[in-house]
Amino acid sequence: MTVPTYPAESTRPAPATPEAAETPAGTLAGARAQLLHDGSVDTYRMMIADGVDRVARRVATVPQPGTGIAPAELAPLVDRVDLDRPLGDAGAALDELEDVYLSDAVWFHHPRYLAHLNCPVVIPALLGEAVLSAVNSSLDTWDQSAGATLIERRLIDWTAARIGLGADADGVFTSGGSQSNLQALLLAREEACAAATTPTARAELLPRLRVLTSTAGHFSVQKSAKLLGLAPDAVIAVPTDARRRIRPAAVRDEIARCRQAGQVVMAVVGTAGTTDFGSIDPLAELAGICAAAGVWLHVDAAYGCGLLVSPTRRHLLDGIERADSVTVDYHKSFFQPVSSSALLVRDRRVLRHATYHADYLNPARMVEQQIPNQVDKSLQTTRRFDALKLWLTLRVMGPDALGALFDEVVDRAAEAWHLISEDPRFEVVTRSELSTVVFRYLPTGLGREFADAANLHAREALAASGAALVAGTRVDGRHFLKFTLLNPATTVADVGHVLELIAGHAGRYVAERTAADLTCHVC
């Protein structure tokens, strides 16, 4: 078997066989040489090592989280690539990739990346990523995955036990929190429609179904309702308290109001870690209300699931064990690469609503033979073995180590909150129970009217510089900035430095606008 060559550079290994140089990548023989098999493992090792080396050099040397490149600047580089004319060489392709991707990538491992819920990743998970991609198991049927199926099921059982869902719990890995929330609401919808035994009864019920969630809940709830064919006004946003947590009394009142209006509340969505505020809804109170009303309780813990392994803060999730379904995103607070998420349910029988038997794939007789097919639980068919990343992480590091890392970023957010709240240049919103800080630069005097524009400008200017990245949001109609801390390497000094950059950009903007307005007024 022949092996393709690398460019003639002293830093790259020579071809494994003399015949490799005579096997152009564009020929059928060259194409076959690119397949992973017993005769191409040397090429596999060399290519992967070259790619890993390049990423490692970037991680070791990038001075800031980004370059601030604009789409209009980068797009021509990508557009010029002729995908119909291969380079025929992995080294050359990686050289090109440096220009169109790696040079301007956003690096979440950098301590001044403070924008979104993107975490630096642990190395055992990267090992898992390399293994699962090469073996390429598909987690739909046993005959495509064997041990991988059992590993995923074991991790689902482990997570369900951490939540406290009980012996009848089950679940499945998903692509992310949005898919988990979608599937949870699908199950809730079908359970609510169980009494509608005729097509006519179901058609009459669907427009009356309602979902309650907080005004701070994730947008995927609204998106899921649309995908599930619910009414345009099916999702009811329930107000929050001063800590941006859903008001249980308001949930109780809304359930009663819906019933009086002839509507059916099919689910209440509580949030354990809102995207903006890191707030955790009063889960135990919500569970009591839903149990009394016979309403499905779903807890979106995509962000707050890291508390499941926290040595000090697990109590913040008290009540989650009473949920009917729970979303977890390991690729947020378990420091896993995207994607790694799961949906857990209290009663495994409800997963039947996602089951469809295909003769070629998972015929019903396999259930009788007790053959475990994960496609019976999933909205997806072909699906990656993403569970392997978490498996290796737990086997190398253990859950306590992951929890300690998450505790560290929560502690850092508390320190950042104190730093900002004591700085007269800034206004800070409620203190997060997790690792976000929502704040804004607040000009004084005549410049106060430019506060919204100044914060927008500061965020854009900071991103354009690449020196740091922060997020933005709206609070009560006003523009605010947001730190999302998920990197244990971020220090208070890093936070302070970014604050100074923000204050500089915003302050200069306000000074220029104020001066311009005064000049116009005099004129």
BELPEUR-V580589 format. One record per residue. RES is the residue in one small letter. SS is DSSP state (A for helix, B for strand, O for the rest). PHI is phi in whole degrees, -180 to 180 (none if undefined). D_FIRST is the distance of its C-alpha to the first C-alpha in Angstrom with 2 decimals. Layout:
RES:SS:PHI:D_FIRST  RES:SS:PHI:D_FIRST
This chain:
m:O:none:0.00  t:O:-91:3.79  v:O:-131:6.78  p:O:-68:10.22  t:O:-88:13.14  y:O:-103:16.45  p:O:-60:19.75  a:O:-76:21.08  e:O:-131:23.31  s:O:-65:24.33  t:O:-85:24.16  r:O:-111:20.47  p:O:-68:17.70  a:O:-74:15.75  p:O:-55:12.06  a:O:-70:10.04  t:O:-137:8.61  p:A:-62:10.79  e:A:-72:8.49  a:A:-60:8.49  a:A:-66:12.11  e:A:-98:11.69  t:O:-118:10.05  p:O:-59:13.28  a:O:-63:13.51  g:O:-79:16.02  t:O:-89:13.97  l:A:-62:12.61  a:A:-63:8.99  g:A:-67:9.99  a:A:-64:11.74  r:A:-64:9.10  a:A:-67:7.22  q:O:-85:10.75  l:O:-74:11.11  l:O:-79:11.66  h:O:-158:9.93  d:O:-63:9.08  g:O:-95:5.61  s:O:-120:7.48  v:A:-67:10.71  d:A:-66:11.16  t:A:-62:11.23  y:A:-56:13.48  r:A:-59:15.71  m:A:-68:16.16  m:A:-63:16.99  i:A:-63:19.33  a:A:-62:20.92  d:A:-63:21.66  g:A:-64:23.26  v:A:-63:25.21  d:A:-60:26.43  r:A:-66:27.80  v:A:-65:29.62  a:A:-61:30.94  r:A:-64:32.36  r:A:-65:34.07  v:A:-60:35.52  a:A:-75:36.81  t:A:-125:38.46  v:O:-63:39.63  p:O:-84:43.44  q:O:-155:44.36  p:O:-69:42.99  g:O:-156:42.49  t:O:-105:43.08  g:O:77:45.41  i:O:-63:43.57  a:O:-91:45.06  p:A:-54:43.16  a:A:-66:44.52  e:A:-85:43.01  l:A:-85:39.50  a:A:-55:39.13  p:A:-60:38.89  l:A:-64:35.91  v:A:-72:34.03  d:A:-65:35.37  r:O:-75:34.15  v:O:-72:30.48  d:O:-92:29.08  l:O:-71:26.71  d:O:-89:25.87  r:O:-125:24.47  p:O:-66:21.51  l:O:-77:21.22  g:O:75:17.45  d:O:-156:17.40  a:A:-66:18.12  g:A:-62:20.52  a:A:-66:22.48  a:A:-65:22.66  l:A:-71:24.05  d:A:-59:26.46  e:A:-63:27.68  l:A:-63:27.97  e:A:-57:30.24  d:A:-75:32.58  v:A:-95:32.70  y:O:-141:32.61  l:A:-62:32.51  s:A:-62:35.29  d:A:-120:37.70  a:O:-64:36.57  v:O:-93:39.36  w:O:-105:38.91  f:O:-73:40.47  h:O:-77:40.21  h:O:-73:42.78  p:O:-66:46.26  r:O:-106:47.95  y:B:-85:46.00  l:B:-131:48.85  a:O:-91:48.38  h:O:-107:46.81  l:O:-81:45.63  n:O:-112:42.30  c:O:-105:41.60  p:O:-67:39.55  v:O:-110:36.84  v:O:-84:36.41  i:A:-65:33.27  p:A:-57:32.64  a:A:-69:32.47  l:A:-68:29.82  l:A:-62:27.80  g:A:-61:28.34  e:A:-60:27.28  a:A:-65:23.90  v:A:-68:23.38  l:A:-66:24.75  s:A:-69:22.80  a:A:-74:19.41  v:A:-72:20.43  n:O:64:22.32  s:O:-61:24.92  s:O:-114:27.58  l:O:-87:31.04  d:O:-106:32.68  t:O:-129:32.32  w:A:-58:31.79  d:A:-75:28.93  q:A:-111:26.96  s:A:-140:28.06  a:O:44:29.63  g:A:-55:30.43  a:A:-62:30.30  t:A:-59:33.25  l:A:-69:35.24  i:A:-65:34.60  e:A:-61:35.84  r:A:-63:38.82  r:A:-65:39.65  l:A:-69:39.74  i:A:-63:41.93  d:A:-62:44.28  w:A:-64:44.36  t:A:-67:45.23  a:A:-60:47.81  a:A:-67:49.40  r:A:-62:49.57  i:A:-73:51.34  g:O:95:53.54  l:O:-77:53.03  g:O:103:53.68  a:O:-70:52.18  d:O:-92:51.71  a:O:-74:49.57  d:B:-161:46.07  g:B:170:43.87  v:B:-158:40.48  f:B:-72:38.29  t:B:-133:38.60  s:O:-80:37.40  g:O:167:40.57  g:A:-61:44.34  s:A:-65:45.05  q:A:-68:43.07  s:A:-62:44.66  n:A:-64:48.10  l:A:-60:47.45  q:A:-67:46.52  a:A:-60:49.48  l:A:-72:51.87  l:A:-60:50.40  l:A:-63:51.21  a:A:-63:54.64  r:A:-61:55.35  e:A:-66:54.54  e:A:-66:56.67  a:A:-68:59.50  c:O:-92:59.23  a:O:-59:59.28  a:O:-79:62.97  a:O:-85:62.48  t:O:-87:61.89  t:O:-122:62.30  p:A:-57:60.58  t:A:-67:63.92  a:A:-64:64.47  r:A:-66:61.03  a:A:-62:61.56  e:A:-77:64.87  l:A:-78:63.48  l:A:-52:60.42  p:O:-67:62.52  r:O:-96:64.59  l:B:-73:61.77  r:B:-133:61.82  v:B:-125:59.64  l:B:-104:61.29  t:B:-149:59.53  s:B:-84:60.80  t:O:-64:61.21  a:O:-99:58.69  g:O:-71:56.08  h:O:-77:52.64  f:O:-65:52.41  s:A:-64:49.82  v:A:-66:52.78  q:A:-64:54.27  k:A:-64:50.93  s:A:-64:50.29  a:A:-60:53.77  k:A:-67:53.09  l:A:-65:49.79  l:O:-87:51.61  g:O:77:54.26  l:O:-80:57.11  a:O:-65:60.13  p:O:-57:59.95  d:O:-104:62.36  a:O:-68:60.76  v:B:-91:59.78  i:B:-108:62.88  a:B:-84:62.64  v:B:-93:64.85  p:O:-65:66.46  t:B:-113:65.57  d:O:-88:67.77  a:O:-64:68.08  r:O:-94:64.91  r:O:63:62.99  r:O:-108:62.76  i:B:-60:63.60  r:O:-89:67.24  p:A:-57:67.50  a:A:-62:71.01  a:A:-68:69.79  v:A:-65:67.09  r:A:-60:69.80  d:A:-65:72.06  e:A:-70:69.34  i:A:-61:68.52  a:A:-65:72.24  r:A:-64:72.58  c:A:-61:69.66  r:A:-65:71.24  q:A:-64:74.57  a:O:-87:72.89  g:O:78:71.29  q:O:-101:67.79  v:B:-120:65.32  v:B:-79:63.47  m:B:-85:60.14  a:B:-162:58.74  v:B:-112:59.66  v:B:-106:56.85  g:B:-94:57.50  t:B:-120:55.44  a:B:-109:54.43  g:O:111:53.61  t:O:-67:54.46  t:O:-60:52.17  d:O:-81:54.97  f:O:-107:57.29  g:O:63:55.35  s:O:-83:58.27  i:B:-116:58.18  d:O:-63:60.39  p:O:-69:62.90  l:A:-65:60.59  a:A:-64:63.06  e:A:-66:65.76  l:A:-62:63.47  a:A:-62:62.43  g:A:-64:66.08  i:A:-64:66.93  c:A:-67:64.04  a:A:-64:64.84  a:A:-67:68.46  a:A:-92:67.66  g:O:68:64.89  v:O:-113:62.38  w:B:-63:58.65  l:B:-110:57.85  h:B:-109:54.48  v:B:-112:53.75  d:B:-87:51.34  a:B:-108:50.24  a:O:-55:47.12  y:O:-89:48.42  g:A:-79:50.69  c:A:-63:48.33  g:A:-60:47.70  l:A:-66:51.19  l:A:-62:49.89  v:A:-114:48.55  s:O:-71:51.24  p:O:-71:53.23  t:O:-124:56.32  r:O:-125:56.33  r:A:-57:55.24  h:A:-63:58.83  l:A:-65:58.39  l:A:-99:56.52  d:O:-54:59.34  g:O:105:59.77  i:A:-64:56.12  e:A:-67:55.99  r:A:-97:58.37  a:O:-73:56.15  d:O:-82:54.84  s:B:-152:51.55  v:B:-142:49.98  t:B:-98:47.35  v:B:-129:45.38  d:B:-119:42.94  y:A:-65:40.94  h:A:-82:39.46  k:A:-110:42.95  s:A:-102:44.75  f:O:-108:42.08  f:O:61:40.04  q:O:-103:36.93  p:O:-68:34.53  v:O:-67:35.20  s:O:-111:35.15  s:O:-160:36.71  s:B:-147:39.90  a:B:-157:41.64  l:B:-113:44.63  l:B:-113:46.74  v:B:-130:49.52  r:O:-69:52.44  d:O:-120:52.38  r:A:-58:49.04  r:A:-65:50.69  v:A:-69:50.92  l:A:-67:47.15  r:A:-60:47.71  h:A:-68:48.67  a:A:-105:45.02  t:O:-94:43.83  y:O:-142:42.78  h:O:-98:41.35  a:O:-112:38.82  d:O:-59:38.16  y:O:-80:34.40  l:O:-120:34.06  n:O:-138:36.93  p:O:-56:39.61  a:O:-59:42.90  r:A:-63:42.50  m:A:-67:39.91  v:A:-65:42.78  e:A:-63:44.75  q:O:-84:41.83  q:O:57:41.70  i:O:-91:38.07  p:O:-79:37.78  n:O:-116:36.44  q:A:-69:36.85  v:A:-63:36.98  d:A:-66:40.43  k:O:-113:41.63  s:O:-109:39.83  l:O:-76:40.46  q:O:-95:36.71  t:O:-102:34.23  t:O:-61:30.71  r:O:-152:31.23  r:O:-70:29.34  f:O:-86:29.62  d:O:-65:31.86  a:A:-62:33.85  l:A:-61:31.22  k:A:-63:32.31  l:A:-68:35.88  w:A:-58:34.99  l:A:-67:33.26  t:A:-61:36.09  l:A:-68:38.70  r:A:-73:36.94  v:A:-89:36.61  m:O:-101:39.81  g:O:87:42.05  p:A:-67:44.38  d:A:-63:47.19  a:A:-67:45.12  l:A:-63:44.18  g:A:-62:47.84  a:A:-65:48.96  l:A:-64:46.79  f:A:-68:48.31  d:A:-57:51.77  e:A:-64:51.24  v:A:-74:50.66  v:A:-67:53.63  d:A:-61:55.76  r:A:-66:54.66  a:A:-65:55.66  a:A:-64:59.06  e:A:-66:59.48  a:A:-65:58.49  w:A:-60:61.04  h:A:-63:63.77  l:A:-60:62.86  i:A:-73:63.03  s:A:-65:66.09  e:O:-92:68.01  d:O:-97:67.18  p:O:-64:69.94  r:O:-78:67.63  f:B:-126:65.69  e:B:-116:66.42  v:B:-117:64.28  v:O:-88:64.03  t:O:-54:63.99  r:O:-75:62.24  s:O:-76:58.93  e:O:-83:58.26  l:O:-117:54.62  s:O:-131:53.13  t:B:-114:54.33  v:B:-137:57.26  v:B:-104:58.81  f:B:-156:61.17  r:B:-155:62.38  y:B:-72:64.03  l:O:-123:67.71  p:O:-64:69.75  t:O:-108:73.46  g:A:60:76.46  l:A:-66:76.00  g:A:-76:72.23  r:A:-58:72.00  e:A:-68:71.72  f:A:-100:68.42  a:A:-58:66.75  d:A:-60:64.32  a:A:-64:63.30  a:A:-66:63.05  n:A:-71:60.60  l:A:-62:58.45  h:A:-62:58.53  a:A:-62:57.71  r:A:-64:54.61  e:A:-67:53.35  a:A:-66:54.20  l:A:-65:52.50  a:A:-64:49.30  a:A:-65:49.43  s:A:-78:49.69  g:O:78:46.74  a:O:-68:48.75  a:O:-162:48.95  l:B:-131:48.39  v:B:-128:50.98  a:B:-97:51.53  g:B:-137:54.56  t:B:-157:56.51  r:B:-117:59.95  v:B:-127:62.62  d:O:52:65.82  g:O:85:65.15  r:B:-107:64.56  h:B:-82:61.42  f:B:-127:60.15  l:B:-105:57.25  k:B:-143:55.10  f:B:-95:53.29  t:B:-117:50.60  l:O:-98:49.76  l:O:-132:46.61  n:O:-115:45.52  p:O:-61:47.05  a:O:-78:46.54  t:O:-70:49.10  t:O:-108:52.43  v:A:-62:55.97  a:A:-63:55.82  d:A:-61:52.91  v:A:-60:54.99  g:A:-61:58.00  h:A:-64:56.13  v:A:-66:54.89  l:A:-61:58.44  e:A:-65:59.77  l:A:-63:57.29  i:A:-62:58.35  a:A:-62:62.02  g:A:-65:61.62  h:A:-63:60.01  a:A:-68:62.41  g:A:-63:65.46  r:A:-66:64.94  y:A:-62:64.46  v:A:-63:67.68  a:A:-61:69.61  e:A:-68:68.59  r:A:-68:69.41  t:A:-65:72.70  a:A:-64:73.72  a:A:-64:72.90  d:A:-67:74.96  l:A:-65:77.88  t:A:-64:77.79  c:A:-63:77.82  h:A:-67:80.68  v:A:-66:82.74  c:O:-64:82.13
